Amino acid sequence: MSNRYHIKLVSWDQDADQLRSVREQVFIKEQHVPVALEWDDWDARSIHALALSGRGQAIGTGRLLPDGHIGRMAVLPAWRGRGVGSALFHALMDEARRLGYPTIELDAQSQVVGFYRRFGFVECSEEFMDAGIPHRKMKFHL
């Protein structure tokens, strides 16, 4: 498998099928997030980052909400550890800067808090459960 991929910013209206496919595989099938909790009204109002393999297959996604929250970061298992998550996250942070957000916040799954710390995020809550998965709120001032 080639390590080539690229990231593009997309809208839900244009690329929902590809965004959905990654999130279904990661959140619903792999992590057992209930379907009713995965889909919400924020998708249509958010800016999405989509990672595509060299062959055009959707391999990762994340979204930036209008209030400056980043969420729904997901990378297919075969593509983890290759920089896809970091590239998605950089694209979303760059867009938040371009839009003038003073702060980015997110709810990180506790198992990946270290990933977000590498970008300068700090924890700002005790651990809490969301969709049956332990999380911590994190924040970064741009």
C-alpha positions as CSV (number, residue, x, y, z in Angstrom):
1,M,0.0,0.0,0.0
2,S,1.3,3.4,-0.9
3,N,1.7,6.0,1.8
4,R,0.5,8.8,-0.5
5,Y,-2.5,10.8,0.6
6,H,-3.8,14.3,0.5
7,I,-6.1,16.5,2.6
8,K,-8.8,18.8,1.4
9,L,-11.4,20.9,3.1
10,V,-14.9,20.0,2.1
11,S,-18.6,20.5,3.0
12,W,-21.1,17.9,4.2
13,D,-23.3,18.7,1.2
14,Q,-20.6,17.8,-1.3
15,D,-18.8,14.9,0.4
16,A,-21.1,13.3,3.0
17,D,-20.8,9.8,1.5
18,Q,-17.0,9.8,1.9
19,L,-17.1,11.5,5.3
20,R,-19.8,9.1,6.5
21,S,-17.9,6.0,5.3
22,V,-14.8,6.8,7.5
23,R,-16.9,7.7,10.6
24,E,-19.1,4.6,10.2
25,Q,-16.0,2.3,10.1
26,V,-14.2,4.0,13.0
27,F,-16.8,5.2,15.4
28,I,-19.8,2.9,14.8
29,K,-18.2,-0.4,13.8
30,E,-14.8,-0.2,15.6
31,Q,-15.7,1.8,18.7
32,H,-19.4,0.8,18.9
33,V,-20.7,4.4,19.1
34,P,-24.5,4.2,18.8
35,V,-25.7,5.4,15.4
36,A,-28.1,7.9,17.0
37,L,-25.1,9.6,18.7
38,E,-22.8,9.8,15.7
39,W,-24.9,11.9,13.4
40,D,-26.0,15.4,14.4
41,D,-27.0,18.7,13.0
42,W,-23.4,20.1,13.3
43,D,-22.3,18.1,10.2
44,A,-24.1,20.4,7.8
45,R,-22.8,23.5,9.5
46,S,-19.2,22.4,9.9
47,I,-16.1,22.6,7.8
48,H,-14.7,19.1,7.2
49,A,-11.2,17.9,6.5
50,L,-11.1,14.8,4.3
51,A,-8.0,12.6,3.8
52,L,-7.9,10.7,0.5
53,S,-5.5,8.0,-0.5
54,G,-3.6,8.2,-3.7
55,R,-6.3,6.2,-5.3
56,G,-9.0,8.6,-4.0
57,Q,-10.4,6.4,-1.2
58,A,-11.6,8.3,1.9
59,I,-9.1,7.3,4.7
60,G,-9.7,10.0,7.4
61,T,-11.8,12.9,8.5
62,G,-12.3,15.6,11.1
63,R,-14.6,18.6,11.4
64,L,-14.4,22.2,12.7
65,L,-17.6,23.5,14.2
66,P,-18.7,27.1,13.8
67,D,-17.9,27.7,17.5
68,G,-14.2,26.6,17.2
69,H,-14.5,23.0,18.4
70,I,-12.7,20.3,16.5
71,G,-14.2,16.9,16.5
72,R,-15.0,13.6,14.8
73,M,-11.3,13.0,14.1
74,A,-11.1,9.5,12.6
75,V,-8.5,7.6,10.5
76,L,-9.0,4.1,9.1
77,P,-6.9,1.5,11.0
78,A,-4.7,0.7,8.0
79,W,-3.7,4.3,7.7
80,R,-2.9,5.1,11.4
81,G,0.7,5.9,12.3
82,R,1.4,7.4,8.9
83,G,0.8,11.1,9.7
84,V,-2.8,11.2,8.4
85,G,-4.3,12.3,11.7
86,S,-1.7,15.0,12.1
87,A,-2.2,16.3,8.6
88,L,-6.0,16.4,9.1
89,F,-5.5,18.2,12.4
90,H,-3.1,20.8,10.9
91,A,-5.6,21.5,8.1
92,L,-8.4,22.1,10.7
93,M,-6.2,24.3,12.9
94,D,-5.0,26.3,9.9
95,E,-8.6,26.9,8.9
96,A,-9.5,28.0,12.5
97,R,-6.6,30.5,12.4
98,R,-7.7,31.7,9.0
99,L,-11.3,32.3,10.4
100,G,-9.9,34.2,13.4
101,Y,-10.9,31.8,16.2
102,P,-9.0,32.8,19.3
103,T,-9.3,29.3,20.9
104,I,-9.8,25.8,19.7
105,E,-11.5,23.3,22.0
106,L,-12.1,19.6,21.7
107,D,-13.3,16.5,23.6
108,A,-10.4,14.0,23.2
109,Q,-10.9,10.3,23.8
110,S,-8.6,9.7,26.8
111,Q,-6.6,7.1,24.9
112,V,-5.4,9.8,22.4
113,V,-4.9,12.8,24.8
114,G,-1.1,12.5,24.0
115,F,-1.8,13.1,20.3
116,Y,-3.4,16.5,21.0
117,R,-0.7,17.4,23.6
118,R,1.8,17.3,20.8
119,F,0.0,20.2,19.2
120,G,0.0,22.2,22.4
121,F,-3.4,21.4,23.7
122,V,-3.9,21.1,27.5
123,E,-6.6,19.2,29.4
124,C,-9.2,21.4,31.1
125,S,-11.5,18.8,32.6
126,E,-11.7,15.7,34.6
127,E,-12.4,12.5,32.6
128,F,-16.0,12.1,31.5
129,M,-17.9,9.5,29.5
130,D,-19.3,10.3,26.0
131,A,-20.9,7.5,24.0
132,G,-19.4,5.0,26.5
133,I,-15.9,6.2,25.9
134,P,-13.7,8.1,28.4
135,H,-12.9,11.7,27.2
136,R,-11.2,14.8,28.5
137,K,-11.9,18.4,27.3
138,M,-8.8,20.1,25.9
139,K,-8.1,23.7,24.8
140,F,-5.5,25.5,22.7
141,H,-5.2,29.3,22.4
142,L,-4.3,30.4,18.8
